[in-house]
Amino acid sequence: MAVASTETAIRSSNAARVFIYLVLLLFALFYLLPFGIMLVNSLKPLSEITGGNMIALPQDWTIAPWLSAWSTAQIGVEPTGLRPYFINSIVMAVPAVVLSTVVGALNGYVLTKWHFRGATIIFGLLLFSCFIPFQIVLIPMARILGILDVAGTTTGLILVHFVYGIGFTTLYFRNYYAAFPTELVRAAQIDGAGFFQIFWRIMLPSSGPIIAVSFIWQFTNIWNDFLFGASFASGGGAPMTVALNNLVNSSTGVREYNVHFAGAIMAAAPTLLVYIVAGRYFVRGLMAGSVKG
C-alpha cells in the first residue's frame, strides 16, 4: 500500500511539473512574440512588409535595414543613423552607473557601520527620493543645470541620472551592509584601519552581489530613460531612446518600418544583453541582502 501511494505521488508530481513547464513555455512564447515579429521584419525588404506579410518569414533576407538604421537613417538634420546616439547613451550611462553605485555604497556603509545622530532621518529622506516622480523634478533640475552651465549636454544628463539614482543605490547597499558582520569593521579599526581603508579593503570587495544589482538596475533605468533625455539633451547630444523616437516619428519620406524595427532592437539590445549575461546575479544579490545573519 505504501509503495503504491508513493508511486501515485511521484506520478502526480511529475504531471504537475509538466503542466507548470507547459504554462511557463506558453507565457514565454507569448512574451517573445512581439520581439520575434520585430526581428523577422527587420530582415525583410520594405515591399514585403507593405504587402501585408508581417508575420511570414522573409522571402528575400537582407541586412540592409540594419545598416541603414545604424549609419544612414535620417535622425536629425544629417543622415547619421543611430550610431552617434548609441555612443551618447554609452558615454552617459557608464559614468552615471559607476558614480551612483560608489556613492550608494558609501552611504550604505556610513548608515550601517558608523552610527550617528540623525542617520535614520537621512536614510528616510534618501528612501523618499526613490518615490519622487520624474515629472516633479524637471523644472528644478533644469534650473540647476542652467546654473551649472551644463544644460543640453551629456554631462548634464550624467548629473541628472547620478543624482536620481543615489536613493536606489543607497537603499540596496544599506540593506546589504546591515547583514554584514560589524565585528569585522571593529576589528579593522582596532588594527588601525581608517574610514576609507575599511571601505575599499573590506566592505567593497565583499559587495559583489549587490554591486551587480546596482549596476543592472541603474544601467537599465538610465539606458531606457526617455523623459530626461528629451528634456535635458538637444541636437546631437541626445541619447538612443530620443533618437529612436525621432527616427520612428519622422514626417518626411517613406516610413521604412523594417529600419524602425532594426533600430528598436538596437536600442533594446544592451539591456537585453545585460540581463542575459548577469540576470542570475541580480536575483542572487537581492536575496543576499534580504536575510540578516
C-alpha positions as CSV (number, residue, x, y, z in Angstrom):
1,M,0.0,0.0,0.0
2,A,2.8,2.4,0.9
3,V,4.7,1.6,-2.3
4,A,1.6,2.3,-4.4
5,S,0.9,5.5,-2.6
6,T,4.5,6.7,-3.2
7,E,4.3,5.8,-6.9
8,T,1.0,7.7,-7.2
9,A,2.5,10.7,-5.5
10,I,5.5,10.6,-7.9
11,R,3.3,10.5,-11.0
12,S,1.2,13.3,-9.7
13,S,4.3,15.4,-9.0
14,N,5.7,14.7,-12.5
15,A,2.3,15.6,-14.1
16,A,2.2,18.9,-12.1
17,R,5.7,19.7,-13.1
18,V,5.0,19.1,-16.8
19,F,1.9,21.2,-16.6
20,I,3.8,24.1,-15.0
21,Y,6.5,23.9,-17.6
22,L,4.0,24.0,-20.4
23,V,2.3,27.0,-18.9
24,L,5.6,28.8,-18.5
25,L,6.6,27.9,-22.1
26,L,3.2,29.3,-23.3
27,F,3.8,32.6,-21.4
28,A,7.4,32.8,-22.7
29,L,6.3,32.4,-26.3
30,F,3.5,35.0,-25.8
31,Y,6.1,37.4,-24.3
32,L,8.7,36.8,-27.1
33,L,6.2,37.0,-30.0
34,P,6.5,40.8,-30.4
35,F,10.3,40.6,-30.4
36,G,10.2,37.8,-32.9
37,I,7.9,39.8,-35.3
38,M,10.3,42.8,-35.0
39,L,13.3,40.6,-35.7
40,V,11.7,38.9,-38.7
41,N,10.5,42.2,-40.2
42,S,13.9,43.9,-39.7
43,L,15.3,41.3,-42.1
44,K,12.8,41.9,-44.9
45,P,12.7,44.4,-47.7
46,L,10.1,47.1,-47.2
47,S,8.0,45.8,-50.1
48,E,7.3,42.6,-48.3
49,I,6.1,44.4,-45.2
50,T,3.8,46.8,-47.1
51,G,2.4,43.8,-49.0
52,G,0.9,42.6,-45.7
53,N,3.3,39.8,-44.9
54,M,4.4,40.9,-41.5
55,I,4.2,37.6,-39.8
56,A,5.6,35.4,-42.6
57,L,9.3,34.7,-42.8
58,P,11.3,36.9,-45.3
59,Q,11.3,35.7,-48.9
60,D,14.4,37.8,-49.6
61,W,16.6,38.0,-46.5
62,T,18.5,41.3,-46.1
63,I,20.5,43.2,-43.5
64,A,20.1,46.5,-45.4
65,P,17.6,47.8,-42.8
66,W,20.2,47.2,-40.0
67,L,22.9,49.0,-41.9
68,S,20.6,51.9,-42.6
69,A,19.4,52.2,-39.0
70,W,22.9,52.2,-37.8
71,S,24.6,54.6,-40.2
72,T,22.4,56.3,-42.8
73,A,18.9,56.7,-41.4
74,Q,17.6,60.3,-41.2
75,I,17.5,61.1,-37.4
76,G,18.2,64.9,-37.3
77,V,19.5,67.3,-39.9
78,E,22.1,64.8,-41.2
79,P,21.6,61.2,-42.1
80,T,23.8,59.8,-39.4
81,G,21.8,56.8,-38.3
82,L,21.7,55.7,-34.7
83,R,25.4,55.2,-34.2
84,P,26.3,58.6,-32.7
85,Y,23.3,58.4,-30.3
86,F,24.2,54.9,-29.3
87,I,27.7,56.2,-28.3
88,N,26.0,59.1,-26.5
89,S,24.0,56.6,-24.4
90,I,27.1,54.6,-23.5
91,V,29.0,57.8,-22.5
92,M,26.0,58.9,-20.4
93,A,25.1,55.5,-18.8
94,V,28.5,54.2,-17.7
95,P,29.7,57.2,-15.6
96,A,26.3,57.7,-14.1
97,V,26.1,54.0,-13.1
98,V,29.6,53.9,-11.6
99,L,29.2,57.2,-9.7
100,S,25.7,56.4,-8.3
101,T,26.9,52.9,-7.3
102,V,30.0,54.1,-5.5
103,V,28.1,56.9,-3.6
104,G,25.3,54.5,-2.8
105,A,27.9,52.0,-1.3
106,L,29.5,54.8,0.7
107,N,26.1,55.9,2.0
108,G,25.1,52.3,2.9
109,Y,28.5,51.8,4.7
110,V,28.1,55.0,6.7
111,L,24.4,54.4,7.6
112,T,25.1,50.8,8.9
113,K,28.6,50.8,10.4
114,W,29.2,54.4,11.5
115,H,26.1,55.2,13.6
116,F,25.4,58.9,14.2
117,R,22.5,61.0,15.3
118,G,20.0,61.6,12.5
119,A,21.1,58.6,10.5
120,T,17.5,57.2,10.4
121,I,16.2,60.6,9.2
122,I,18.8,60.9,6.4
123,F,18.1,57.3,5.3
124,G,14.3,58.1,5.3
125,L,14.9,61.2,3.1
126,L,17.0,59.2,0.7
127,L,14.4,56.5,0.6
128,F,11.7,59.1,-0.1
129,S,13.6,60.2,-3.1
130,C,13.0,56.8,-4.7
131,F,9.3,57.6,-4.9
132,I,9.5,61.1,-6.4
133,P,8.1,61.0,-10.0
134,F,10.4,62.2,-12.8
135,Q,8.0,64.9,-13.8
136,I,8.2,66.7,-10.5
137,V,12.0,67.3,-10.7
138,L,12.1,68.5,-14.3
139,I,11.8,72.3,-13.6
140,P,14.2,72.3,-10.6
141,M,16.6,70.1,-12.4
142,A,16.5,72.3,-15.5
143,R,17.2,75.4,-13.3
144,I,20.2,73.7,-11.6
145,L,21.6,72.5,-15.0
146,G,21.3,76.1,-16.3
147,I,23.2,77.5,-13.3
148,L,25.9,74.9,-13.7
149,D,26.0,75.7,-17.5
150,V,25.6,72.0,-18.5
151,A,22.1,72.2,-19.9
152,G,21.7,70.3,-23.1
153,T,24.9,68.4,-22.7
154,T,25.8,64.8,-22.0
155,T,27.5,65.9,-18.7
156,G,24.2,67.4,-17.6
157,L,22.4,64.0,-18.3
158,I,25.1,62.2,-16.3
159,L,24.5,64.5,-13.4
160,V,20.7,64.1,-13.6
161,H,20.9,60.3,-13.6
162,F,23.6,60.2,-11.0
163,V,21.5,62.3,-8.5
164,Y,18.3,60.5,-9.2
165,G,19.9,57.1,-8.7
166,I,21.5,57.7,-5.4
167,G,18.4,56.9,-3.4
168,F,18.0,53.5,-5.0
169,T,21.7,52.5,-4.7
170,T,21.7,53.7,-1.1
171,L,18.7,51.5,-0.3
172,Y,20.4,48.4,-1.9
173,F,23.7,48.8,-0.1
174,R,22.2,49.8,3.2
175,N,20.1,46.7,3.3
176,Y,23.1,44.6,2.2
177,Y,25.6,46.0,4.7
178,A,23.1,45.7,7.6
179,A,23.7,41.9,7.3
180,F,27.5,42.4,7.2
181,P,29.3,41.5,10.5
182,T,30.0,44.7,12.3
183,E,32.7,42.8,14.3
184,L,34.9,42.8,11.2
185,V,34.7,46.6,11.0
186,R,35.5,47.0,14.6
187,A,38.5,44.6,14.4
188,A,39.8,46.6,11.4
189,Q,39.5,49.8,13.5
190,I,41.5,48.2,16.3
191,D,44.2,47.3,13.8
192,G,44.4,50.9,12.8
193,A,42.4,50.9,9.6
194,G,40.7,54.2,8.7
195,F,37.3,55.0,7.2
196,F,38.3,54.6,3.6
197,Q,40.6,51.7,4.2
198,I,37.8,49.7,5.7
199,F,35.5,50.6,2.9
200,W,37.9,49.8,0.0
201,R,39.6,46.8,1.5
202,I,36.8,45.1,3.5
203,M,33.3,46.3,2.6
204,L,33.6,46.8,-1.2
205,P,35.4,43.5,-2.0
206,S,32.6,41.6,-0.3
207,S,29.9,43.5,-2.1
208,G,29.9,41.7,-5.4
209,P,26.3,40.5,-5.5
210,I,24.8,43.9,-4.5
211,I,27.1,45.8,-6.9
212,A,25.7,43.6,-9.7
213,V,22.2,44.5,-8.6
214,S,23.0,48.2,-8.6
215,F,24.8,48.1,-11.9
216,I,21.9,46.2,-13.6
217,W,19.2,48.4,-12.1
218,Q,20.9,51.7,-12.8
219,F,22.0,50.8,-16.3
220,T,18.6,49.6,-17.3
221,N,16.8,52.7,-15.9
222,I,19.3,55.1,-17.4
223,W,19.5,53.4,-20.8
224,N,15.7,53.1,-21.2
225,D,15.0,56.6,-20.0
226,F,13.3,58.9,-22.4
227,L,11.9,61.8,-20.3
228,F,15.2,63.1,-19.0
229,G,16.8,62.6,-22.4
230,A,14.1,64.5,-24.2
231,S,14.0,67.3,-21.6
232,F,17.7,67.9,-20.9
233,A,19.5,66.9,-24.2
234,S,19.5,68.6,-27.5
235,G,20.6,68.0,-31.1
236,G,23.5,65.6,-31.5
237,G,23.8,65.1,-27.7
238,A,20.5,63.2,-27.5
239,P,20.6,59.6,-26.1
240,M,19.5,56.5,-28.0
241,T,15.8,56.5,-26.9
242,V,15.3,60.1,-28.1
243,A,17.0,59.3,-31.4
244,L,14.8,56.2,-31.9
245,N,11.7,58.3,-31.3
246,N,12.8,60.8,-33.9
247,L,13.5,58.0,-36.3
248,V,10.1,56.4,-35.9
249,N,8.2,59.7,-35.9
250,S,9.9,61.2,-38.9
251,S,7.3,63.0,-41.0
252,T,9.3,63.1,-44.2
253,G,9.7,60.5,-46.9
254,V,8.5,56.9,-46.8
255,R,8.1,55.2,-43.4
256,E,10.7,52.4,-43.5
257,Y,9.2,50.0,-41.0
258,N,12.0,47.5,-41.4
259,V,14.5,50.2,-40.5
260,H,12.3,51.2,-37.5
261,F,12.2,47.6,-36.3
262,A,16.0,47.2,-36.6
263,G,16.5,50.5,-34.7
264,A,14.2,49.4,-31.9
265,I,16.1,46.1,-31.5
266,M,19.4,48.0,-31.4
267,A,18.1,50.3,-28.7
268,A,16.9,47.3,-26.6
269,A,20.0,45.1,-27.2
270,P,22.3,46.4,-24.4
271,T,19.7,45.9,-21.6
272,L,18.7,42.5,-23.0
273,L,22.4,41.5,-23.1
274,V,22.9,42.7,-19.5
275,Y,20.0,40.6,-18.2
276,I,21.0,37.6,-20.3
277,V,24.6,37.7,-19.0
278,A,24.1,38.9,-15.4
279,G,20.4,38.3,-14.7
280,R,21.2,35.5,-12.2
281,Y,23.5,37.8,-10.2
282,F,20.6,40.3,-9.9
283,V,18.4,37.7,-8.1
284,R,21.3,36.5,-6.1
285,G,22.2,40.0,-5.0
286,L,18.7,40.8,-3.9
287,M,18.4,37.6,-1.9
288,A,21.9,38.2,-0.3
289,G,20.6,41.4,1.3
290,S,17.2,40.1,2.2
291,V,18.1,37.9,5.2
292,K,20.2,39.1,8.1
293,G,22.6,36.6,9.7
